[in-house]
Structures are given as structure tokens and as C-alpha cells.
Amino acid sequence: MIAPIPFLVGAGPLPDARMRAGCLLLASAWGVELSRHRCSENPHQVLGLLPAEEGMVQLSGDPAMFHPDGGSWLEALGAWRQPTILMVSPLPSGEIPGVAPAYVALCAALDVPLIGVLQLGGPWNLSLRRSDGLPWFGLLPDDPSALSAVPNGGGLQQGPSLEEVVVQLRRRLLLSSD
């Protein structure tokens, strides 16, 4: 069985370089090709032409913005039942901005099959991530070598490994497609 193709979308417009790096890292660890579309493209045309093979789609821009052809990308992802992974970039302080819970709530309101939330870069704070009630899966670091650079007991908290994140996301994706 081929799993549905997950869309990687930002909670608001994220810096393109950070989003691209995180999406490439995730697709590589997942072992699939990454295609890329912009929020300026017509969502229904793009969704109607999705390939049948396994892969991932990075959506650049703000998926909640109204599209000139009507609706938004998030509305279309909900209507087409496309599994979605929300990417969130922390503030320079390491805190998660309010757009993260707002986008999770918007996904729920629009019936978007939200697989989970990934943090793009910054420090990972497990206790804060657990307390905010969002469906976190982990961290995609700015520097992939940082995944193994922090020893256990170091000053920073390590999130799940990239492999663990991929396994959990795949499991959730398969469960959501049943």
C-alpha cells in the first residue's frame, strides 16, 4: 500500500531557506523525493495532478492566505483530505510563537488531516513542548550534525532522533489513511 503524500506547510510564512532545509532533511531521512509548490499556485489544480508514487510536498508561503481563485491552501488540503505536517520556527528566544497553536486550531476547524508539528531549528525544550498541548513530533535542526553533537547530560535537551521522528510520522500517516 502506498501511503498518501504528506504536505509540509509552515505556520505562517516561514523563512524560505529554513523551511527548505528542514523539508530536505525530513524527505532525505524518510527516503522519498521532495516536490515543491508555492501558495500562489492554484491548490485544486496542484492537488488534482499529484503523482501516485510516494513522496512529500513542500508548500512555500502562507497556506492560510486567501487564494485569488477562492479559498486557501489549508481549506483545499482539508477538502482533498491531504495529510499535513505543520512546520514551526521558534522565536530567537526559543519560544514557540502563537501562530503554532493558531494554525493547529485552524487545521482542526478546516478538517485538515494534521499528522503533527515539527520545530524548525532552535533549542528543543521537551517540558515546554509537552505543556503547550500541540501534537509535537520533534525538532529538525538547522545543522543536521547537531543531532549527534550534544551528548546525553549536556546543557541542551535532545528531542527524539530524526529516525524516531520519521518512524512516528510514518505510523501516524498510515493510521490516518485507514
Secondary structure, 3 states (H helix, E strand, C coil): CCCCCCEEEECCCCCHHHHHHHHHHHHHHHCCCEEEEECCCCHHHHHHCCCCCCCEEEEECCCCCECCCCCEHHHHHHHCCCCEEEEECCCCCCCCCCHHHHHHHHHHHCCCCEEEEEEECCCCCHHHHHHCCCCEEEEECCCCCHHHHCCCCCCCCCCCCHHHHHHHHHHHHHHHCC
